[in-house]
Amino acid sequence: MDLVNQQCRLAARPVGLPKPSDWRYTEEPVPEPAAGEALVKTLLVSLDPAMRGWMSDARSYIPPVGVGEVMRALAAGEVVASNDPSLSPGDLVTGLLGVQRYAVAPAAALQKVDTTLAPLPVYLSTLGMTGMTAYFGLLDIGKPVTGETVVVSGAAGAVGGVVGQLAKLKDCRAVGIAGGAEKCAYIVEELGFDAAIDYKSQDVAASLPEHCPQGIDVYFDNVGGEILDAALARLARQARVVICGAISQYNATGAMAGPSNYMSLLINHASMTGFVISDYLAQYAEGLREMAGWYAEGKLSSRGDYATGLENFHEALLRLFSGENTGKLVLEVA
């Protein structure tokens, strides 16, 4: 096999916002898959805020990407060669393939997908990690009840947009916090949120009482910082706060800003719980079946935001932290 692999490797641990010198682009021959493995040609790379944490050597829920290693990433691709009976050339799969043109991976670590049910990018968004993060975070930890108010930050992002749609499926009031008039219009007009707060032009703390007159029953947080504090100040009694991420803090060079309004948890007999999707591996298939059913019924919308070219990985990744993307940010490997 004479294929050549192009790879994006971590060259240095970023300080603050990642910069071009933090990456090194390399080429090497593509190896044959060993027993139990498959060779996959990467078609789409998922760009996720969690990637910023994977670049850091701070204590986390997963070991960091090593300096010199291919950057970790979820991706979708086509099986080119297989040395395992469960996969055949031409199969489409998702898995931790990394930021590279080809990947050799254990067949057991790859998930075969059916593009007659949904387009391939959807398996990196609504029917992928981000959608399932929304599903388990909201339904298992948030436990929304009919008539309650669910507020989500980063509402125009890949996770937040699904959270709001699931809240509506559970007959709740969905309020989204997003940046800019266009994103706010998107979550209300296309995703069905009841209301949107534009954190770029509105005072979030002052706007929450207007949209949540009885308080917030479930707050799903993707951003941390001042917006988390504003939500904590508006909690209803026995509210549930779901900590999914804190993108406002990921590139901070100083101490991470923690919540100052945490006493609201005590006053309101509320809870605040953090989680990662790997907590739910045992239930993943069951959740995916339900999500796929809702998607097939047209009850879930999925929107992709695309960049093209492996060489443009760095510029595309930065769109996550500048707030330029709407929906699921994906890099097409041209």
C-alpha positions in Angstrom: 0.0 0.0 0.0 1.6 3.2 -1.2 -0.7 5.7 0.5 0.8 8.7 2.2 -0.7 10.1 5.4 -0.8 13.8 6.3 -1.1 14.5 10.0 -1.4 17.5 12.3 0.7 16.9 15.5 0.8 18.9 18.7 4.2 20.7 18.6 3.8 22.6 21.9 1.3 23.1 24.7 -0.6 26.3 24.0 -0.5 29.2 26.4 -3.7 31.0 26.1 -5.3 30.8 22.6 -3.6 28.2 20.4 -1.2 29.7 17.8 0.1 28.3 14.5 3.5 27.3 16.1 1.7 24.9 18.4 1.2 22.5 15.4 3.5 20.6 13.2 2.3 19.1 9.9 3.9 15.8 8.9 3.8 13.1 6.3 4.5 9.4 6.6 3.6 6.1 4.9 0.2 4.5 5.7 0.7 1.2 7.6 -1.3 -2.0 7.0 -4.0 -2.7 9.6 -3.0 -5.5 12.0 -5.4 -8.2 13.2 -8.5 -6.7 14.6 -7.8 -3.3 13.0 -9.1 -1.3 10.1 -7.6 1.5 8.0 -9.9 4.5 7.6 -9.7 7.4 5.2 -10.8 10.4 7.2 -13.5 12.5 5.5 -14.7 14.8 8.3 -13.0 15.9 11.5 -15.2 17.1 14.5 -13.9 20.4 16.0 -15.0 20.6 19.7 -14.2 22.9 22.6 -13.0 19.8 24.6 -10.0 19.7 22.3 -8.5 22.7 24.1 -8.5 20.8 27.3 -6.9 17.8 25.6 -3.9 20.0 24.7 -3.2 20.8 28.3 -1.2 18.7 30.7 -3.5 19.8 33.7 -5.3 17.0 35.5 -8.4 16.1 33.6 -10.8 13.2 32.9 -8.6 12.0 30.0 -4.8 11.9 29.5 -3.5 14.9 27.5 -2.4 14.6 23.9 1.4 14.2 24.1 3.7 16.7 22.5 4.6 15.2 19.1 1.4 13.1 18.9 -1.3 13.4 16.3 -4.0 15.7 17.6 -6.9 13.8 19.1 -10.2 14.3 17.4 -13.5 12.5 16.7 -13.9 12.0 13.0 -15.9 10.2 10.4 -14.4 8.3 7.5 -14.5 5.4 5.0 -12.9 2.0 5.7 -10.1 1.4 3.1 -8.9 -1.9 4.4 -9.9 -4.2 7.2 -8.3 -7.0 9.1 -11.5 -7.6 11.2 -14.7 -9.4 10.1 -16.9 -6.7 11.5 -15.8 -4.1 9.0 -15.4 -4.1 5.2 -13.9 -1.7 2.7 -16.5 1.0 1.9 -18.1 1.0 5.4 -18.6 4.4 6.9 -17.5 4.8 10.5 -16.9 7.3 13.3 -14.3 7.2 16.1 -11.3 8.8 17.6 -9.3 9.0 14.3 -7.4 12.2 15.0 -6.5 15.1 12.8 -5.0 13.1 9.9 -5.9 11.9 6.5 -5.7 8.2 7.3 -6.0 6.3 10.6 -5.5 2.7 11.7 -7.7 1.9 14.6 -9.1 -1.2 16.4 -12.4 -2.2 14.8 -14.0 -2.4 18.2 -13.3 1.3 18.7 -15.1 2.3 15.5 -18.9 2.7 15.1 -20.4 1.8 11.7 -23.0 4.4 10.6 -25.9 4.2 8.1 -26.1 7.2 5.8 -29.5 6.2 4.5 -30.9 7.2 7.9 -28.9 10.5 8.3 -26.1 12.3 6.4 -22.6 11.5 7.6 -22.0 14.9 9.3 -25.0 14.3 11.5 -23.2 11.3 13.1 -20.7 13.9 14.4 -23.4 16.2 15.7 -27.0 15.3 16.7 -26.4 11.6 16.4 -22.8 11.9 17.6 -20.9 12.9 20.7 -22.4 16.4 20.9 -26.0 15.2 20.6 -25.5 12.5 23.1 -23.8 14.9 25.5 -27.0 17.0 25.3 -29.2 13.9 25.7 -27.6 12.5 28.9 -26.7 15.8 30.4 -30.2 17.2 30.2 -32.3 14.1 30.6 -30.2 12.1 33.2 -28.8 15.0 35.2 -31.1 17.9 34.5 -34.2 15.7 34.7 -36.6 18.3 33.2 -40.3 18.1 34.1 -43.2 19.3 32.0 -43.7 23.0 32.5 -40.3 23.7 33.9 -37.9 26.4 32.5 -34.6 25.1 31.0 -31.9 27.7 30.2 -28.8 26.8 28.2 -25.7 28.8 27.4 -23.9 28.4 24.2 -27.3 27.8 22.8 -26.4 28.1 19.1 -23.5 25.6 19.5 -23.6 21.9 18.7 -24.5 20.8 22.3 -26.6 23.8 23.3 -28.9 23.7 20.2 -29.8 20.0 20.9 -30.4 20.8 24.6 -33.0 23.4 23.7 -34.7 21.0 21.3 -34.8 18.2 23.8 -36.3 20.6 26.4 -39.1 21.4 24.0 -39.6 17.6 23.4 -40.1 17.3 27.2 -42.7 20.1 27.1 -40.5 22.6 28.9 -39.9 26.3 28.3 -36.5 26.7 26.6 -34.4 29.9 26.9 -31.1 30.1 25.1 -28.1 32.4 25.7 -26.2 33.1 22.5 -23.9 35.7 21.0 -25.4 38.0 18.3 -28.7 38.7 16.7 -28.3 36.1 14.0 -27.6 33.3 16.4 -30.5 34.3 18.6 -32.8 34.3 15.6 -31.6 30.9 14.6 -32.3 29.2 17.9 -35.8 30.7 18.1 -36.9 30.5 14.5 -35.2 27.2 13.5 -34.7 25.3 16.7 -37.9 26.3 18.4 -36.6 27.9 21.6 -39.1 30.1 23.4 -36.7 33.0 23.9 -33.1 34.0 23.4 -30.8 36.3 25.3 -28.0 38.0 23.3 -25.1 38.2 25.7 -23.3 40.5 23.3 -25.9 43.2 23.4 -28.0 42.4 26.5 -27.3 42.2 30.2 -27.8 38.5 30.9 -28.4 38.9 34.6 -31.0 41.6 34.0 -32.7 39.6 31.1 -33.1 36.3 32.9 -35.9 37.6 35.3 -37.9 38.7 32.2 -37.6 35.3 30.5 -37.7 33.2 33.6 -40.2 34.9 35.9 -40.5 31.8 38.1 -36.7 31.1 38.1 -34.5 28.6 36.3 -35.4 24.9 37.0 -32.6 23.5 34.8 -29.5 25.4 33.8 -27.2 23.6 31.2 -23.9 25.4 31.2 -21.4 25.4 28.3 -19.5 28.6 29.0 -18.8 29.2 32.7 -17.7 32.7 33.9 -20.1 35.6 34.3 -23.0 33.8 32.6 -22.8 30.9 35.0 -22.9 33.4 37.9 -26.0 35.2 36.4 -27.8 31.9 36.1 -27.0 30.8 39.6 -28.5 34.1 40.9 -31.8 33.2 39.2 -32.3 29.5 40.3 -35.7 28.2 41.3 -36.0 26.0 44.3 -34.5 22.5 43.8 -33.0 23.6 40.5 -30.5 21.4 38.7 -27.3 22.9 37.2 -25.6 20.8 34.6 -21.9 21.6 34.1 -20.9 20.5 30.6 -18.2 23.0 29.7 -16.7 26.4 30.4 -15.5 27.7 27.0 -15.1 31.2 28.3 -12.3 30.0 30.5 -10.4 27.5 28.3 -7.8 29.9 27.0 -7.3 31.9 30.2 -3.7 32.5 31.2 -4.5 33.2 34.8 -6.6 31.5 37.4 -10.0 30.1 36.2 -12.9 32.3 37.3 -15.2 30.2 39.5 -18.8 31.0 40.5 -19.2 33.7 43.2 -23.0 33.0 43.5 -22.6 29.4 44.6 -24.5 30.1 47.8 -27.7 30.1 45.6 -27.3 26.3 45.6 -27.7 26.2 49.3 -30.5 28.8 49.5 -32.5 27.1 46.8 -31.8 23.5 47.8 -30.3 23.2 44.3 -27.6 20.9 42.9 -24.7 21.4 40.5 -23.2 18.4 38.7 -20.4 18.0 36.2 -20.2 15.2 33.7 -18.5 13.9 30.5 -20.0 11.7 27.9 -17.7 8.8 28.7 -19.7 8.5 31.9 -22.5 7.0 29.8 -20.8 4.5 27.6 -23.0 1.7 29.0 -26.2 3.5 28.0 -24.9 5.1 24.8 -26.6 2.7 22.4 -30.0 3.0 24.1 -29.8 6.8 24.0 -28.7 6.8 20.4 -31.7 4.7 19.4 -34.1 7.2 21.0 -32.2 10.2 19.4 -32.2 8.5 16.0 -36.0 8.0 16.3 -36.6 11.6 17.0 -34.3 12.6 14.2 -36.2 10.3 11.8 -39.5 11.8 12.9 -38.2 15.3 12.1 -38.2 16.4 15.8 -34.5 17.2 15.9 -32.8 19.7 13.6 -29.1 19.5 12.8 -26.9 22.3 11.3 -23.3 22.0 10.3 -20.7 24.8 9.9 -17.9 23.7 7.6 -14.2 24.5 7.0 -12.2 22.7 4.3 -8.6 21.4 4.2 -6.4 19.6 6.8 -3.9 22.5 6.5 -6.6 24.8 7.8 -7.2 23.0 11.0 -5.7 25.7 13.2 -7.8 28.6 11.7 -10.9 26.4 11.8 -10.4 25.5 15.5 -10.1 29.1 16.5 -13.6 29.7 15.2 -14.9 27.9 18.3 -13.3 30.4 20.6 -14.2 33.5 18.7 -17.9 32.5 18.5 -17.9 32.5 14.7 -19.5 29.1 14.3 -23.2 28.2 14.4 -24.2 24.6 15.0 -21.6 21.8 14.6 -18.2 22.9 13.4 -16.7 20.3 11.1 -13.4 20.2 9.1 -13.8 18.5 5.7 -10.5 16.7 4.8 -10.1 17.7 1.2 
